[in-house]
Amino acid sequence: MSTNGRHVSKLCGFAPALPTPFDEDDRIDGNAFERLCDLQIKSGATALVVCGTTGEAPNLSRRERGRLIEIAVDAARGRVPVIAGAGSNATEEAIEMTKDAEAHGADAILSVVPYYNRPTQTGLYAHFRTIAALTGLPVILYDVPSRSGCALSDETIARLTEVPHIVGLKDASGDAARPSRLRPLVGPDFRLLCGDDASALAFLANGGDGCISVTSNIAPALCRSMYVAWNEMQSVRALRLARVAGQLTAALLIESNPATLKYALSTFGLMSARVRLPLVEASEHAKEEIYDALQRLCGGYAGSMIGNIGERPRERQNATARCVERDLI
């Protein structure tokens, strides 16, 4: 295990599920990815999550996944852990992906519930136990029933907490009350991370530790401020910030992730909006909705939260000041 990997055991706050930028030749844009990693860390990200759903993992080759992990590790420079998606519906392939992630310097892996096969809970337990037995990295389970077609039960998660190296759960079930049920079963140290931005604050309120977030790619400071406000028992401020973040989340959910996210990031010059088939770029209607949402958030506030990216349109230049006035930062 890398030295930095131990910090995953206390992971909390907001960690971005990073998209994979492509250039005009459909190759990974390494410079754009490195810049995004650095901006996220400077804006308070507690980890970098690469090669996941938002990163278009099914459309990446083995070599491309390795390159993305290495870029993230180099950009992080030990400041935050790098968590690499290494899941598959075939156990042997998931093991190989896990070994690759370890070889390329990842600090932990995110291992998704096997999709399409629809295994039983016994099969799910055996799948994750086998993976964890063959790696020295911390393993974060990833439960996303809407994509995988089956779900981890609370009882199976509890059993898996007894397996060495399994340290947490990314829960994208949308069940915000789940931490209150799981915490007595998994103990205080098991990391419960929300995978659904729309229910992130409610998840925290029920005992969750943080969120692996799509929205924080656009507004990391807003997400961090919401998390801090809740932890400091400033519930009114946390709810106000959650409402603002919710507007952006709703816009990003108009069409498939990460096409909408990439379009939003492209408006700030951070990356191209390109995605790989079978995904297609956001429709014109979706682009209009997203752009309008960004403008409503302090006239470009979301973009101001991810650093000074060259020249912006005149109406966005004072976005940070307007957000301070509205108590959003």
TITI-514477 format. One line per field, with one value per residue (C-alpha): x, y, z; residue number from 1. Coordinates in steps of 0.001 Angstrom, whole numbers, plus 500000, padded with zeros to 6 digits. Example, Ala and Ser with C-alpha at 12.3 -4.5 7.8 and 13.67 -1.06 7.14 Angstrom:
BEGIN
u	(512300;513670);
v	(495500;498940);
w	(507800;507140);
pos	(1;2);
END
This chain:
BEGIN
u	(500000;501261;502033;499168;496706;496235;494359;491436;490474;489387;487981;485236;483937;483502;485621;485000;484186;486424;485491;488019;488823;489362;491055;489905;491552;489632;492748;493021;493852;496454;497094;493419;493108;496173;494909;491495;493089;495194;492287;490130;492784;493338;489569;489375;488716;489470;490310;490450;488220;489261;488113;484615;481190;481792;485204;483617;485494;483757;485060;488690;491403;493632;496482;494294;493114;496703;497668;494795;495727;499358;498424;496184;498850;501473;499100;498082;501703;500495;498146;495021;494453;493686;490834;490660;487605;488556;485271;483876;481038;483681;485603;488832;488774;488075;491106;493319;492036;492705;496274;496769;495492;497901;500800;500056;500093;496437;495772;492480;490037;486345;484815;481340;478602;478837;476418;474310;474945;472553;474352;472836;473989;476157;477777;478310;479970;482280;483113;484260;485945;488017;489117;490025;492092;494343;495227;496956;494838;491790;488595;485521;482384;480229;476493;474647;471492;470243;473283;474206;470747;471242;472114;474118;471889;472626;473384;475932;477658;477849;479443;481949;483142;484774;486904;490408;490953;487241;486935;483904;480870;479903;476125;474397;471060;469478;468371;469426;468345;470651;473547;471264;470556;474097;476090;475112;475987;479330;480781;482107;485197;483618;483363;479830;480016;477043;477100;474011;474467;470741;470607;474104;473119;470393;472919;475292;472467;471793;475388;477246;480889;480968;480146;481809;480328;479645;478487;481713;483552;481823;481465;483970;484053;480274;480204;483032;481281;478068;479948;481794;478603;476851;479793;479881;476153;475288;472221;470509;473590;474104;470514;470868;474007;472362;469546;472053;473995;470700;469956;473214;472725;469258;470660;473382;470764;468822;470690;473313;476369;479080;477915;476195;479132;481630;479560;479461;483232;483757;481994;484869;487568;488551;488026;486264;482639;483569;482393;482807;480063;477610;477429;476785;477228;474495;471599;471068;468157;470298;473102;470708;469376;472881;474161;471131;471706;475341;474327;471715;474343;475825;476264;478920;479705;480262;483061;484738;484979;487313;490039;490999;490861;492072;489709;485986;483135;482824;479636;481476;484461;482891;481214;483187;482363;478651;478745;480408;477562;475020;476898;477531;481257);
v	(500000;503501;505783;508066;505202;505048;508387;506744;505154;508599;509925;512511;515650;516007;514179;514785;511920;513262;513201;512121;514917;514014;516096;516615;513329;511411;510911;511667;515329;514849;518559;519289;516360;517381;520952;519781;517555;520424;522866;520425;519896;523644;524072;521635;518206;515474;512865;512424;509700;508599;505986;505776;506234;509960;509141;506972;503935;501424;503435;503471;501012;499389;501679;504787;503891;503491;506841;508648;507139;508167;511725;512020;510581;512974;515931;514988;514753;513137;516002;513840;510153;508970;506458;504490;502782;499132;497302;494846;492354;489634;488924;488006;491250;493248;491620;492555;496132;496304;495076;497647;500446;499394;499243;502748;504250;504503;504817;502888;501350;501827;498434;498447;495875;493482;494655;492666;489297;490018;487783;486751;488318;485216;485856;489544;488699;486175;488640;491434;489127;487579;491003;492282;489165;489859;493511;495578;498621;499798;498811;501047;499219;500972;500283;501839;499789;502041;501073;497620;496048;494618;496018;495218;494495;496090;492637;491868;495196;494398;491012;492652;495063;492038;491430;492979;496007;496734;500169;501933;502247;504671;504536;505733;504121;507500;506232;509152;507339;504399;505600;505557;501871;500923;502688;500278;497389;498624;500550;504117;503759;502320;505159;505867;508085;509374;508834;510932;514714;515359;513652;514512;516763;514379;511538;513509;514310;510589;509811;509750;510785;512556;512430;511268;514015;515071;518578;519369;519254;522570;524073;522468;525443;525465;521750;522116;525063;523044;520153;522429;524286;521024;519748;523018;522685;525701;523945;527015;527919;524293;524065;527336;526107;522752;524556;526395;523203;521474;523885;522957;519249;519352;520963;518321;515557;516726;514192;511496;512006;512937;514649;517418;517828;518055;520729;522742;522446;523382;526723;527609;526418;523451;520698;519747;518624;515487;512068;508618;506552;505271;508547;511696;515330;517177;518363;522037;522079;520618;523078;525988;524715;524165;527529;529273;527470;528557;532153;532102;530984;534400;535200;532542;531783;528094;528801;531209;528410;526330;528904;531642;529975;532589;535351;535058;537095;540495;539581;536804;538773;539853;536526;535810;539200;538711;535332;536733;539253;536425;534381;531516;531148);
w	(500000;499270;502194;501234;501007;504748;504667;502863;506165;507416;504142;504514;502804;499046;496487;492776;490437;487684;483991;481368;478883;475229;472550;468957;467971;470668;472767;476477;477021;479726;480246;480826;483227;485209;485494;486667;489328;490636;490674;492601;495264;495636;495993;498898;497370;499898;497238;493469;492044;488556;486032;487435;485871;485336;483895;481153;482447;480121;477151;478312;477382;479987;478933;479167;482663;483771;482311;484046;487412;486956;485992;489051;491361;489985;490296;493840;495051;498267;499129;498793;498008;494489;494290;491050;489629;489156;488927;486402;486121;485737;488927;487140;485165;488317;489931;486983;487037;490776;490301;487531;489778;492506;490051;488761;492247;493286;497010;496950;494524;493920;493110;491563;492075;489085;486428;483925;485604;488507;491049;494378;497649;498165;494793;495554;498863;497199;494397;496705;499191;496386;495100;498562;499299;496303;496893;499525;498664;500592;498765;498620;497528;494927;495062;492096;491407;488601;486516;487785;487826;491321;494721;497816;500795;504151;505558;502815;503400;507106;506324;504005;506712;508341;505229;505439;503176;502624;504223;502837;500593;497847;498013;494836;495695;496432;499874;502077;505240;504615;506819;509862;509207;508246;510962;513767;511449;510099;513035;513325;511122;507970;505420;504211;501133;499182;495431;494718;494838;495119;498530;499806;502711;503878;503663;505913;508303;508696;509618;506312;506085;502727;499046;495841;493774;490193;491143;492996;489662;488936;492413;494785;497159;497428;498247;500751;502428;502738;504334;506769;507691;508521;510582;512512;513200;511060;509715;508249;506228;505172;503923;502024;500330;499580;497771;495605;494857;494120;491283;489599;490269;488716;485560;485286;485563;482508;480363;480782;482954;482003;478801;480749;483141;480301;478609;481843;482261;478616;479194;481536;479161;481319;478758;475577;475740;473737;474931;473410;471822;472772;474713;472719;473635;475475;473333;472591;475020;477794;477050;477372;480693;482070;480902;482405;485705;485769;485087;487857;490352;490940;487269;486793;490444;489815;487411;489794;492330;490194;489836;487430;484031;481600;480492;481106;479695;481373;483243;485122;486335;489631;490343;493508;495023;494324;496010;499097;499297;499071;501699;499293;499838);
pos	(1;2;3;4;5;6;7;8;9;10;11;12;13;14;15;16;17;18;19;20;21;22;23;24;25;26;27;28;29;30;31;32;33;34;35;36;37;38;39;40;41;42;43;44;45;46;47;48;49;50;51;52;53;54;55;56;57;58;59;60;61;62;63;64;65;66;67;68;69;70;71;72;73;74;75;76;77;78;79;80;81;82;83;84;85;86;87;88;89;90;91;92;93;94;95;96;97;98;99;100;101;102;103;104;105;106;107;108;109;110;111;112;113;114;115;116;117;118;119;120;121;122;123;124;125;126;127;128;129;130;131;132;133;134;135;136;137;138;139;140;141;142;143;144;145;146;147;148;149;150;151;152;153;154;155;156;157;158;159;160;161;162;163;164;165;166;167;168;169;170;171;172;173;174;175;176;177;178;179;180;181;182;183;184;185;186;187;188;189;190;191;192;193;194;195;196;197;198;199;200;201;202;203;204;205;206;207;208;209;210;211;212;213;214;215;216;217;218;219;220;221;222;223;224;225;226;227;228;229;230;231;232;233;234;235;236;237;238;239;240;241;242;243;244;245;246;247;248;249;250;251;252;253;254;255;256;257;258;259;260;261;262;263;264;265;266;267;268;269;270;271;272;273;274;275;276;277;278;279;280;281;282;283;284;285;286;287;288;289;290;291;292;293;294;295;296;297;298;299;300;301;302;303;304;305;306;307;308;309;310;311;312;313;314;315;316;317;318;319;320;321;322;323;324;325;326;327;328;329);
END
